[in-house]
Amino acid sequence: MSARIRTLIATLVLGVLLGCTSPDGDGAGTEPRGGERARPASAAKSPFWVDPGSPAARQVQAYKQQGRAEDAALLERIASRPVAAWPPGHDPGADVRAAVRGAAAGGRTAVLVAYNIPHRDCGQHSAGGAADAAAYERWIGSFADGIGDGKAVVILEPDAVPHVVDGCTPPEMHEERFRLISGAIAELKRHPGVRVYLDAGNSAWITDPGKLAHALRRAGVGAADGFALNVSNFRRTDEQLAYGRRLSELLDGAHFVVDTSRNGNGPLPGAPNEVWCNPPGRALGEPPTTRTGDERADAFLWVKRPGESDGPCRGGPEAGTWWPDYALGLARRAG
C-alpha cells in the first residue's frame, strides 16, 4: 500500500472517529499557523471535548465572583478550549470513563494522556509512575476499559521513549519499557474508537531522528496510529511539522499530532535543559484542530494543560498543579 493511500485512509478514519462537522475537520478557518498568536474561536467548531469542570473553567467562575471580569475573559481563552485529561496514577478507570462519557454526550472526542510508566520522568519533577511492570499492566488495562466503546485520542507515555534514547532511563530498564509500551498500544487498540499516538519528544530534544525512529519501532509504534510531538514543550509548530515529516519518512509514513498548547511565542532563548520548566513570556498556541495544513499531521492538540505547572521552578508549584498567574500570562500574550 502506498504512503499516499495510507494517508487518505488515515484521514477518513480520523474524521469518522472524531465526528468532524466539516471537510476541514473542525469547520474553522481562522486558526493561525506556527509562530502566530492564537485567536479565540468557537469551541463548537472543534471535534474535541471541552471539560466544563476544568481548573481553568473553575477559575473563570471564581474571578467572576470576585469581580475580576477582565481576568475571567482572558482565562476563557483556556477554559473554552479542549485540553487533554491526565488520569491519575491510581486506578484511572473512573476518570477516563467520565471524560469519555462527557465527550460522547456532546458528540465530541476525548483527548487523554496515559502517563504512568515505571520510573517515570527519570525521577525528576514528574517522578512517579507504576511501582512495577505488573502494576502498570493493571493500570493500562483499567485505562482502556474506561474508554470501552467510546471514542478517544490517547497520547501514550510522554517522555518514555525519548528518555531511553537520551540515556536518562537506565539501560537495564529498556527492554521492559519497550514491552510495556507495546503492550499498552495493543490493549488500547482493542477498542475500535481509540487512536493512539506514542510520544516522540520534540525537535530540540532528540536531534537524530534515526535513533528515535529505531526506539519508536522497538516500542511498537507501527501498531499505533502515529506519534506525538512537543508534549509539554514550547517549540514552534512549523519546526515540529518539519521534524515530524522527517521522522515520518523513517517510520513508513506514520502520522503524528503536535502539542500547541503553549508555543505561541516559541521557546525561551537559552539551553534546552534550562528553558522547559515554567519559562516566562510564553503564550498560548494554535487552538486544537484537525485542520493542520499537513497531510501527515492529524491534529494540533492542547496536550499539556495550559496553566498547570511544569514543576517547582521559577516560583511554580508542584508539577501538574494549577497556577492561575501563569495561566493568565499565557492567555494575555496570546492576543
C-alpha positions in Angstrom: 0.0 0.0 0.0 1.5 3.4 -1.0 2.1 6.2 1.5 -0.5 8.3 -0.3 -3.2 5.7 0.1 -2.3 5.2 3.8 -2.7 9.0 4.2 -6.1 9.0 2.6 -7.3 6.1 4.7 -6.0 7.6 7.9 -7.7 10.9 7.2 -11.0 9.2 6.6 -10.7 7.1 9.7 -9.8 10.1 11.9 -12.8 12.0 10.5 -15.2 9.2 11.4 -13.8 8.8 14.9 -13.8 12.5 15.7 -17.2 13.1 14.2 -15.9 16.1 12.3 -18.5 18.7 11.3 -16.9 19.7 8.0 -14.4 18.5 5.4 -11.8 20.7 7.1 -12.0 18.7 10.3 -13.5 21.4 12.6 -15.2 23.8 10.4 -12.9 26.6 11.5 -10.9 28.7 9.1 -9.2 31.2 11.4 -6.6 29.1 13.3 -3.1 30.6 12.9 -0.2 28.5 11.7 3.0 28.0 13.8 4.6 31.1 15.2 1.4 33.2 15.1 -0.6 34.0 18.1 -3.8 32.1 18.8 -7.1 33.8 18.1 -10.2 32.9 20.0 -12.7 30.8 18.1 -15.9 29.0 19.0 -15.4 25.7 20.8 -18.4 24.4 18.9 -16.1 24.2 15.8 -13.7 21.7 17.5 -14.2 17.9 17.3 -12.6 17.5 20.7 -14.3 17.7 24.1 -14.1 20.8 26.4 -14.2 19.8 30.0 -16.8 22.2 31.8 -15.2 21.4 35.1 -11.6 22.1 34.2 -9.3 24.1 36.6 -9.5 27.0 34.1 -13.3 26.9 34.0 -13.5 26.9 37.8 -11.0 29.8 37.9 -13.2 31.8 35.4 -16.1 31.4 37.8 -14.1 32.4 40.8 -12.8 35.5 39.0 -16.4 36.5 38.0 -17.5 36.1 41.7 -14.5 38.3 42.7 -15.5 41.0 40.2 -12.4 40.3 38.1 -14.2 40.4 34.8 -11.1 41.2 32.7 -9.2 38.2 34.1 -12.2 36.0 33.7 -12.4 36.9 30.0 -8.7 36.2 29.5 -9.0 32.8 31.0 -11.9 31.9 28.7 -9.2 31.6 26.1 -8.2 28.4 28.0 -11.5 27.3 29.6 -13.3 27.3 26.2 -10.7 25.1 24.5 -10.4 21.3 24.6 -7.5 20.2 26.6 -6.3 16.7 27.4 -7.2 14.8 30.6 -4.4 13.2 32.5 -6.0 10.5 34.6 -4.1 10.0 37.9 -1.7 7.3 38.9 -4.2 5.3 41.0 -6.9 3.3 39.2 -7.7 5.6 36.2 -10.9 3.9 35.0 -13.4 6.2 36.7 -11.7 9.4 35.4 -11.3 8.0 31.9 -14.9 6.9 31.9 -16.2 10.3 33.0 -14.2 12.1 30.3 -15.3 9.7 27.5 -18.9 9.9 28.6 -18.8 13.7 28.8 -17.4 13.9 25.3 -19.9 11.4 23.9 -22.8 13.5 25.3 -21.8 16.4 23.1 -20.8 14.3 20.1 -17.1 15.0 20.7 -13.9 13.0 21.2 -12.0 13.0 24.5 -8.2 13.6 24.4 -6.5 11.6 27.1 -2.9 11.1 28.3 -1.6 7.8 29.6 1.3 8.7 31.8 2.2 6.1 34.4 5.2 4.1 33.1 7.5 2.8 35.8 10.5 5.1 36.6 8.5 8.0 35.0 10.5 11.2 34.2 13.7 9.6 35.5 12.9 10.7 39.0 12.7 14.4 38.1 9.8 16.9 38.6 7.1 14.5 37.4 8.6 11.4 39.0 6.4 8.5 39.9 4.6 6.0 37.8 3.5 2.5 38.4 5.5 0.5 41.0 6.4 -2.2 38.6 5.5 -3.9 35.3 2.6 -5.8 36.7 1.1 -2.7 38.3 1.5 -0.8 35.0 -0.3 -3.6 33.1 -3.2 -3.4 35.5 -3.3 0.4 35.3 -3.3 0.5 31.5 -6.0 -2.2 31.4 -8.2 -0.1 33.7 -7.5 2.9 31.4 -8.5 1.1 28.3 -11.6 -0.4 29.9 -12.7 3.1 31.0 -12.8 4.0 27.3 -14.9 1.0 26.4 -16.9 1.5 23.3 -16.3 5.3 23.3 -14.1 7.5 21.2 -10.8 8.9 22.4 -7.4 10.1 21.2 -4.7 8.8 23.6 -1.2 10.3 23.9 0.8 7.5 25.2 3.6 7.9 27.8 5.2 11.4 27.3 9.0 11.3 27.5 9.2 7.5 27.9 10.8 6.7 24.6 13.0 9.8 24.3 14.3 9.1 27.8 15.5 5.7 26.5 17.3 7.4 23.6 19.0 10.1 25.6 20.3 7.7 28.2 18.2 9.1 31.1 16.4 5.8 31.6 18.9 3.1 32.9 19.8 0.5 30.2 18.5 -2.4 32.3 15.0 -0.9 32.1 14.9 -0.5 28.3 13.5 -3.9 27.3 10.8 -3.8 29.9 9.8 -0.3 28.9 9.5 -1.3 25.2 7.5 -4.3 26.2 5.1 -2.3 28.4 4.6 0.3 25.8 3.9 -2.2 23.1 1.5 -4.0 25.4 -0.2 -0.7 26.1 -0.7 0.0 22.4 -2.2 -3.4 21.9 -4.5 -3.0 24.9 -5.8 0.4 23.8 -6.2 -0.7 20.2 -8.5 -3.5 21.2 -11.1 -0.7 21.4 -12.1 0.4 17.9 -12.9 4.0 18.9 -9.3 4.7 20.1 -6.5 6.4 18.3 -3.1 6.1 19.9 -0.1 8.4 19.4 3.2 7.4 21.1 5.2 10.3 22.4 8.3 11.2 20.5 9.6 14.2 22.3 10.4 17.3 20.2 12.9 18.5 17.6 15.2 20.1 20.1 15.5 17.0 22.3 16.5 14.1 20.1 18.2 15.8 17.2 19.0 12.5 15.4 15.6 11.2 14.2 17.1 7.9 13.1 17.9 6.9 16.6 14.5 8.0 17.8 12.8 6.1 14.9 14.6 2.9 15.9 13.5 3.2 19.5 9.9 4.0 18.5 9.8 0.9 16.3 11.0 -1.2 19.2 8.2 0.3 21.3 5.6 -0.8 18.8 4.7 2.5 17.1 3.8 0.5 14.0 0.7 -0.8 15.8 -0.3 2.7 16.9 -1.8 5.5 14.8 1.3 7.5 14.9 3.4 9.6 17.2 3.1 12.9 19.2 5.5 15.8 19.3 6.1 18.8 21.5 4.2 17.5 24.5 4.5 20.0 27.4 7.1 21.9 25.4 7.3 25.3 23.6 8.8 24.6 20.2 7.2 26.4 17.3 4.6 24.5 15.2 6.3 24.8 11.9 9.5 23.4 13.4 7.6 20.4 14.7 5.9 19.8 11.4 9.2 19.7 9.6 10.7 17.4 12.2 7.5 15.3 12.1 7.8 14.8 8.4 11.4 13.7 8.7 10.6 11.2 11.4 7.5 10.1 9.4 9.7 9.2 6.5 11.7 6.9 8.7 8.5 5.3 10.0 6.8 4.3 6.8 4.8 7.4 6.5 3.4 7.4 10.1 1.1 10.2 11.0 1.6 12.5 14.0 0.0 15.2 16.3 1.6 18.3 17.7 1.0 19.8 21.2 0.4 23.6 20.5 -0.8 24.5 24.0 1.9 26.9 24.9 4.1 27.5 21.9 2.6 30.8 20.7 5.8 32.7 21.4 8.1 29.7 20.8 10.7 28.6 23.3 12.6 30.9 25.7 16.1 31.5 24.3 18.8 29.5 26.1 20.0 26.0 26.6 17.2 23.4 26.1 17.7 22.0 29.6 17.1 25.4 31.2 14.0 26.6 29.4 11.4 23.9 29.6 10.2 24.5 33.2 7.7 27.3 33.6 9.6 29.7 31.2 8.4 33.3 31.4 6.9 35.2 28.5 5.2 32.3 26.8 1.8 32.3 25.1 -1.0 30.0 24.1 -0.5 28.4 20.6 -2.9 27.3 17.9 -6.3 26.2 19.1 -6.9 22.4 18.9 -7.9 21.4 15.4 -7.7 18.7 12.8 -7.1 21.4 10.1 -3.3 21.4 10.2 -2.4 22.0 6.6 -0.1 18.9 6.6 -1.5 15.6 5.3 0.5 13.6 7.9 -0.2 15.9 10.8 -3.6 14.6 12.1 -4.2 17.3 14.7 -2.9 20.2 16.8 -3.8 19.4 20.4 -3.5 21.0 23.8 -1.9 18.1 25.5 -0.2 20.0 28.3 -3.0 21.7 30.2 -2.1 25.5 29.9 -1.8 27.0 33.4 -0.6 23.8 35.1 2.9 24.0 36.4 5.9 22.1 35.0 7.4 21.8 38.5 8.7 23.7 41.4 10.9 26.1 39.4 10.7 29.8 38.8 8.2 30.1 41.7 5.9 27.4 40.4 4.0 24.8 42.5 4.5 21.0 42.1 4.2 19.6 38.6 0.6 19.4 37.3 -0.7 21.9 39.9 -3.0 24.6 38.6 -1.2 28.0 38.6 -3.6 30.8 37.8 -1.0 33.6 37.5 0.9 31.6 34.9 -2.3 30.8 33.1 -3.2 34.5 32.9 0.2 35.3 31.4 -0.2 32.6 28.7 -3.7 33.9 27.8 -2.8 37.6 27.9 0.1 37.2 25.5 -2.0 35.1 23.1 -3.7 38.1 21.6 
